[in-house]
């Protein structure tokens, strides 16, 4: 014989749902809601794919709501808040509660190849956000983030890692850079000589490339300053 839920318990469950619906319909605007979600994802080093796994929300649907500025359904919003292990009151108060400043860097759809090269489109879409480390705040107005594709920079960079790179071009020292080589986007280690540049893959199964320092087919976008490794 099934036990019946106590009437008082039913009432409080109903009241919780009623108040939650009122909260999302009256207090929270869609732009504010998604801004909080993006900041929380960046703070916790998570992405939209992770959020969809936790909430069972379709990734395409989530990105569509974000780009169009549409509020999720009540059930979806509740799942999102609970995925961050927060109450609705805590979510409403965020980010006024944290004392440290969080700078979010957009991650663009354009990926940088650690292999055969990724074409550089005229327009790219923001698909994620990543928190800028405190040590890089001086670059806050001159930094971009993109995904790595391929294995040629292993074991330094792996496929699906996120690189944060400045837009200052070559800084006079050897290192790992985001480059435009023959119209394609690469992330490679550079070593400069007097008359040429050596374009190096850390994965030894890939051969090095060389290009004249005066080549029109080669441009350094900026130096990689930070890497977010895929878990």
C-alpha positions as CSV (number, residue, x, y, z in Angstrom):
1,X,0.0,0.0,0.0
2,X,1.4,3.4,-1.1
3,X,1.8,6.0,1.6
4,X,0.3,9.4,0.9
5,X,2.3,12.5,1.2
6,X,1.3,14.7,4.1
7,X,-0.9,17.6,3.0
8,X,1.5,20.1,4.7
9,X,4.4,18.7,2.7
10,X,2.4,19.0,-0.5
11,X,1.6,22.6,0.3
12,X,5.2,23.6,0.9
13,X,6.3,21.9,-2.3
14,X,3.6,23.8,-4.2
15,X,4.6,27.0,-2.5
16,X,8.3,26.5,-3.4
17,X,7.4,26.0,-7.1
18,X,5.0,29.0,-7.1
19,X,7.6,31.3,-5.6
20,X,10.2,30.1,-7.9
21,X,8.0,30.7,-11.0
22,X,7.3,34.2,-9.7
23,X,11.0,34.9,-9.2
24,X,11.9,34.0,-12.8
25,X,8.9,35.7,-14.4
26,X,9.0,39.0,-12.5
27,X,12.5,39.6,-11.1
28,X,14.9,38.1,-13.7
29,X,15.3,39.4,-17.2
30,X,16.7,37.1,-19.8
31,X,19.9,39.1,-20.4
32,X,20.6,39.2,-16.7
33,X,19.9,35.5,-16.3
34,X,22.3,34.5,-19.1
35,X,25.0,36.9,-18.0
36,X,25.0,35.3,-14.5
37,X,25.1,31.8,-16.1
38,X,28.1,32.8,-18.3
39,X,30.0,34.3,-15.3
40,X,29.3,31.2,-13.2
41,X,30.6,28.9,-15.9
42,X,33.8,30.9,-16.3
43,X,34.3,31.1,-12.5
44,X,34.1,27.4,-12.2
45,X,36.1,26.6,-15.4
46,X,33.0,24.9,-17.0
47,X,31.5,25.3,-20.4
48,X,28.0,25.1,-22.0
49,X,28.5,21.4,-22.9
50,X,29.0,20.7,-19.2
51,X,25.9,22.6,-18.3
52,X,23.8,20.7,-20.9
53,X,25.0,17.4,-19.5
54,X,24.0,18.4,-16.0
55,X,20.6,19.7,-17.0
56,X,19.7,17.5,-20.0
57,X,19.1,20.6,-22.0
58,X,19.8,20.4,-25.7
59,X,23.0,22.3,-26.6
60,X,21.6,23.9,-29.7
61,X,18.5,25.0,-27.8
62,X,20.6,26.5,-25.0
63,X,22.8,28.5,-27.5
64,X,19.8,29.6,-29.4
65,X,18.1,31.0,-26.2
66,X,21.4,32.8,-25.2
67,X,22.0,34.4,-28.7
68,X,18.3,35.5,-29.0
69,X,18.1,36.7,-25.4
70,X,15.2,34.4,-24.5
71,X,14.4,33.2,-21.0
72,X,14.5,29.4,-20.5
73,X,11.4,27.7,-19.3
74,X,10.9,27.6,-15.5
75,X,11.9,23.9,-15.4
76,X,15.1,24.6,-17.4
77,X,16.0,27.6,-15.3
78,X,15.5,25.6,-12.1
79,X,17.8,22.9,-13.4
80,X,20.4,25.4,-14.4
81,X,20.4,27.1,-11.0
82,X,20.6,23.7,-9.2
83,X,23.5,22.6,-11.5
84,X,25.6,25.4,-9.8
85,X,24.5,24.0,-6.4
86,X,22.8,27.3,-5.6
87,X,19.4,28.4,-4.2
88,X,17.4,30.8,-6.2
89,X,18.1,33.5,-3.6
90,X,21.8,32.9,-4.0
91,X,21.5,33.1,-7.8
92,X,19.5,36.3,-7.6
93,X,22.2,37.9,-5.3
94,X,25.1,36.7,-7.5
95,X,27.5,38.4,-8.5
96,X,27.0,41.0,-5.8
97,X,28.1,38.4,-3.2
98,X,31.6,37.5,-4.5
99,X,34.2,40.2,-3.7
100,X,36.7,39.4,-6.4
101,X,36.3,40.8,-9.9
102,X,35.8,38.2,-12.7
103,X,36.8,39.2,-16.2
104,X,35.2,37.0,-18.9
105,X,37.0,36.5,-22.2
106,X,34.8,35.3,-25.1
107,X,35.9,32.1,-26.8
108,X,35.4,32.4,-30.5
109,X,34.2,29.7,-32.9
110,X,37.4,30.1,-34.9
111,X,39.7,27.3,-33.8
112,X,43.5,27.4,-34.2
113,X,45.0,24.3,-35.7
114,X,47.8,22.4,-34.1
115,X,47.8,20.3,-37.3
116,X,47.0,21.2,-40.9
117,X,45.5,24.6,-40.4
118,X,42.0,26.1,-39.9
119,X,40.6,28.6,-42.4
120,X,40.1,32.1,-41.1
121,X,36.5,33.3,-41.7
122,X,35.5,37.0,-41.9
123,X,33.0,36.7,-39.1
124,X,33.3,34.4,-36.1
125,X,30.7,33.6,-33.4
126,X,31.2,33.6,-29.6
127,X,30.5,30.1,-28.4
128,X,31.8,30.2,-24.8
129,X,33.4,32.3,-22.1
130,X,36.5,31.7,-20.0
131,X,37.7,33.5,-16.9
132,X,40.8,35.6,-17.3
133,X,43.4,34.7,-14.7
134,X,44.3,37.6,-12.4
135,X,47.9,37.5,-13.6
136,X,46.8,38.5,-17.1
137,X,44.5,41.4,-16.2
138,X,46.9,43.8,-17.8
139,X,45.9,42.2,-21.2
140,X,42.2,42.5,-20.6
141,X,41.6,44.8,-23.6
142,X,44.0,43.0,-25.9
143,X,43.4,39.3,-25.4
144,X,41.3,36.7,-27.3
145,X,40.5,33.0,-26.7
146,X,40.0,30.1,-29.1
147,X,40.0,26.3,-29.2
148,X,42.9,24.2,-30.3
149,X,42.3,21.6,-33.0
150,X,44.7,18.7,-33.8
151,X,47.6,16.9,-32.1
152,X,50.7,18.5,-33.5
153,X,51.4,20.6,-30.4
154,X,51.1,17.6,-28.0
155,X,52.2,17.2,-25.2
156,X,52.1,21.0,-24.7
157,X,48.6,21.6,-26.2
158,X,45.9,19.1,-26.8
159,X,42.9,19.0,-29.0
160,X,40.0,21.0,-27.6
161,X,42.2,23.0,-25.2
162,X,41.5,26.7,-25.0
163,X,44.3,29.2,-25.6
164,X,44.3,32.8,-24.5
165,X,46.6,34.9,-26.7
166,X,47.3,38.7,-27.0
167,X,47.0,40.7,-30.3
168,X,50.5,42.3,-30.1
169,X,52.1,40.2,-32.7
170,X,55.7,38.9,-32.2
171,X,57.1,40.2,-28.9
172,X,60.7,39.6,-29.7
173,X,61.1,36.3,-27.9
174,X,60.6,32.7,-29.0
175,X,57.5,30.9,-27.7
176,X,54.1,29.6,-28.7
177,X,52.0,32.0,-30.9
178,X,48.7,32.2,-32.7
179,X,49.6,32.8,-36.4
180,X,48.1,33.3,-39.8
181,X,50.0,31.1,-42.2
182,X,48.9,31.1,-45.9
183,X,45.4,32.2,-44.9
184,X,44.9,29.5,-42.2
185,X,45.0,29.8,-38.4
186,X,47.7,27.9,-36.5
187,X,49.1,27.7,-33.0
188,X,52.8,26.8,-33.2
189,X,56.1,27.3,-31.5
190,X,58.2,30.0,-33.3
191,X,62.0,30.4,-33.4
192,X,63.3,33.4,-35.3
193,X,66.6,33.7,-37.1
194,X,67.9,36.7,-39.0
195,X,66.2,35.9,-42.2
196,X,63.6,33.2,-41.5
197,X,61.2,31.9,-39.0
198,X,61.1,28.3,-37.9
199,X,57.5,27.1,-37.3
200,X,57.7,24.1,-34.9
201,X,55.3,21.4,-33.8
202,X,56.0,20.0,-30.4
203,X,54.8,16.7,-31.5
204,X,57.9,15.2,-33.1
205,X,56.0,13.2,-35.7
206,X,55.3,16.5,-37.5
207,X,58.1,18.2,-39.5
208,X,59.1,21.8,-38.8
209,X,58.3,24.4,-41.4
210,X,60.4,27.5,-42.3
211,X,59.2,30.8,-43.8
212,X,61.1,34.0,-44.8
213,X,60.8,36.8,-42.2
214,X,59.6,39.0,-45.1
215,X,57.0,36.6,-46.4
216,X,53.5,38.0,-47.1
217,X,52.1,34.5,-46.4
218,X,53.0,34.7,-42.7
219,X,51.7,36.9,-39.9
220,X,52.0,36.6,-36.1
221,X,48.7,37.4,-34.4
222,X,49.9,37.2,-30.8
223,X,51.6,35.2,-28.1
224,X,49.8,32.5,-26.2
225,X,49.6,33.7,-22.6
226,X,47.5,31.0,-20.9
227,X,46.1,27.5,-21.7
228,X,42.9,26.0,-20.3
229,X,43.4,22.2,-20.7
230,X,40.4,20.0,-21.4
231,X,39.6,17.8,-18.5
